[in-house]
Amino acid sequence: MTQRRLDDEDPDDFPEWVDRIKNNVAGEVRRRRKEMGWSAQRLADRCEELGHPIPRNVIANLESGRRANLPLVDVMVLAAALYTSPICLIFPVGYVEETQELPFQYLVPTWDAMRKFTAEESSGDNDAGLIPEFNRHASLVRIIEAALYEAERTGFAAKTATTPAQREEAERKRDHYARQAEDAKQELYSLRWEIRNEGATPPSLPSALADIDPPDTGTDEEDDI
């Protein structure tokens, strides 16, 4: 059985969306396995080591297109066994040029489909949940850590400067990075408040940034006491 396509290609040559996604996964599993020099049995053994056995014959049927279904848990374990991400099996960027996001839709670049699947790119009225906020949170943490490191480094340079000019330049840089860190901390504090206001739990903080949360927000450090 084939599904209709929205252009003038021969419908008999156009696989169903389900088959196309399974073919994406099967092709990438086979490509990754061969790239690693593994047999299907070695991959099956690795899946078993991870706690979710997928027999060799099941893997062979998947790769040959004979397997009728493909559970999500299998995709997750196959990806872990092959040291990749599940999304890289579903949408093999660079190895499959075009794919479908849903049934009865035009083909789109695999890169675009992957970005929409992971909410990296907005798609109409679809709600990306808190992924943008969590991405921004991670970015702010990196900014703060880098700025604090640079403030400490330039502070040391100011203390060990041998001329007034060197000391003045190092102090200027130290103050710049300190302000950058403080501005990012303020934004991170506000962002964490917004996440909590949504009824969600913000990501955990590195121990060096634990002071960003006020004492009454129930941080991990308090929970451990």
Buried (B, 14 or more C-beta within 10 A) or exposed (E): EEBEBEEEEEEEEBBBBBBBBBBBBBBBBBBBBEEEEBEBEBBBBBBBEBEBEBEBEBBBBBBEEEBEEBEEEBBBBBBBBBEBEBBBBBBBBEEBEEBBBEEEBEBEBBBBBBBBBEBEBEEEEEEBEBEEBBEBBEEBBEBBBBBBEBBEBBBEBBEEBEEEEEBEBBBEBBBBBBEBBBBBBEBBBEBBEEBBEEEEEBEEBEEEBEEBBEEEEEBEEEEEE
